Every structure is written in C-alpha cells, then in structure tokens.
C-alpha cells in the first residue's frame, strides 16, 4: 500500500467518520509510511519531499473537511499532528536521546561525540553539548551525524532534563514534551 491509496481510503470515509476516528485512521494508515526510515530520508532535498508534503497536507485537509487550498499549519495544530519536517526532527532527537542515555545500540554509539569542557563534565552538561561534525560535502551536512547534534543542541533544556533532580527524562516523556513543543510552535492564521 502507498500514501496515495491511504489518501483514497481516508477520502472515501470522510462522510462516515468523525474527527476522532479520522485521527486513528491517520495513525494507522498514513503515519507508519511517513515514519518508516525517516531518519535516513527525512532531510533529503525538498524536490523529493514536496510530493509527500503535498500528500500529507491533502490528507489533513480531508480529515478536517477544509477547502483544497486552506492553510494547513492551523489544521496540524488543531489535530495535534506533526508535519513531515517535524516528524524528522522528533525521530532524530529520540535517536540522540538514546545516545545521551546510553541505550543506543553499541555499533551506533560513536555516531555522536560530546564537547569536552574539562573536569565539570557531568552527564547533564554533556547532554547539552554535542559536537557538530566537520563536513566537506552537502550530503554529509544532511546526515544524522550532523543533524543530530544540530537539532539536539537547539532543544530547550527543560524538555529533556528534569530540573528538580537534574536527571534526563525518559524517552517517552521527552518525545511527548518535544512533540507538544513542536506542535505549539505552529501558527494559527486569522
């Protein structure tokens, strides 16, 4: 099955389902297609992503019963769904979280490195400071080794660090907080 056939299924059901079931249908049919391998392909050139972005927007408009040319950012916000670019950011951030908490598979543990600041190198300070890789090609700048630190270092500390006990939160808690942060940044057009 493809996203096109998923869109067809959602479009056929638009007169018989309410919004709650549409969102479940979205997570059942569409989201797995967008999620699959996004860590590898999610930062590719826009020319390749534009087809998926357009199809995701079309599906969101169908779910909400909006016009074909309606702005989708407020629709994503009202449905609490992530755009493809933010699904990518979330998945990369979860990968880095696994690195920071030492649960990333051992062969992948050397994909990121910390910046070192002498003796005050606590787990909390290390988590905040991942080294950006030096790259010579455009392909390398788009790799997870480069994008992981770039995305992670831009995330607010309170989204992954429990300020009370200075421990890194669980991946489930982090993913929920970061998703809420990303969706909360969407604008509502008036």
N, C-alpha and C positions, 0 to 999 in steps of 0.2 A: 504494500500500500504506500501511497505517497501523500504529500500535503495537499495536492490537488484533489485526490479522492476524499481526503478528510474534510476539505472545504465543501465538497459536494454533499457529504453526509450531514454536515452541520447546516448547510443551506436548506437541505430537504426537511430538516427537523425544526426550522425556525418558527413554524406556525403551531407546533405542538408541544414545545418545551418552554419552561420558564428559565430565567437567568441562572438560577442555582444549578439546574441540570445542564445548561449550556457550558458553564464553567467546568463541571465534572467531565463533560464530553471533550472539552478543550484539553484538560489534563490527561484524559485517556487516549485521545487520538493525535492531537497536534503536538503537545509538549514533548513527548518522547522523541519525535522526529527532530525537533529543534535542539534538544539536549544531547542527542547521540553524537559523540565526537566533537562537540563544540569547542573543547579545549584546543583541539588541533585546527579546526577550520574557522572558528569564530572571529578571528582577527584578519581574515583574508581581505582582499581588495573589495571595495564597495560594488564594483561591477558584478562580482559574483554573488554578493549578499543581497543586492537590490531585489532580485526575484523573490527570495524568501521573505524579505522585509515587506514587500508589497502584498504577498500572500497572507502573511501574519496580520497585517492591517485589514485586509479584506475580511478575514475570519473574525476579527474583533468587531468590525462594523456590523457583520451579520449577527453576531451574538447579541449586540446591543440594539439591533434594529435601526441603526443610524443610516444616514444617506451615504451614497457611494463616495462622496468627496468630503465627508466630515473629518475634522481633525481627530487623530487617534490618541494623542497623548492624554487628553482628559478621559478618554474611554479606558485606556490602560489603567489610569489612576483609579477610576471608579470600580473597575473589576479587580483591582489589586493584582494585575498580571504584569510581568516584565517584558520589555521589548527585547529583541534578539541581542542587541548590544549589551544589555544589562544581564541577560542570562549568561552571556560570556563572562562578564565581569564577576558575577556571583560564583560561577564554576571555577574560575582562576583563583579567586580569593579563597574558596574552600580548599583548593589544592595547596595553596600557601599555608593556610591554617593547619592542614595536615603536616606540612613540613615543620612549622613552628612548634607543634605539639608532639613531634617525633613519631607520627603514625603513618607517614608516607612510606610506601614500600622502599626497602633498603636500596635497590638499584636506582631509585629516583632521588635519594637524599642529597646527592651532590648537584642537583639542578639549580639550587639557590645557594647563596652564601650571605653571611652576616657581615655588616660593617663592624669593625672592632674598635672600641674606644678605651683600651687599657683595662684596668682592674675592675671598673664598675660595669661589668658585662653580665648583668642579671638576665634571666630568661625574659623578663618583661622589657628590658631595654633592647635586647637582641631582637625581640619580636617586632619592634617598631622600626628597625633599621636593616633592611635587606639591601644588599649591594646590587646596583644596576649593572648589568653586563656591558662590557665594551663591545660594540658591534661594528662590523665593517660593511654589512650588506643590509638591504631593506628587508630581506627575508628574515635575517637574524633579529632585527628590531621588532618584528611581529611574532617572534617565538615566545613560548611560555616562559623560558628562562629570562627574558627581558620584560615581558608584560606582567609576569607575576609580581616582581618587586615594585614595578611602577604602580600597579593597581593597589597592592597591599600597603605601600607607604603612603598612599593618598587616603586610606580609610581612617576615619576618626578612631582614636584610641579606645573610646568608651564602647565601641561596637564589638570589640573582641577581648577587652580586658575588664575584668571585674574590679572596679576601683576600690571596693571595700577590702578585699583580701589580696589584691594585686596578682590574681591568677587569670590565666587565659580561659575564657568561657568555652563550653562545649561547642562542637561544630554545629550541632542542631540549633543552639541558642544564637550562635554567631550568624548562621545562614538566615534565620528568621529576622534578626535585627538588621542585617545588611540589606535584605530584600525590602524590609519596611523603609529603610533609608533611601534606597534607590527609587522605589515607587513614590515616596513622599517628595522626591525632587521633581517629579513630573508636574508640569504646569497645567492650569485649568484656564482655557481661553474663554473670554467673555464676549 
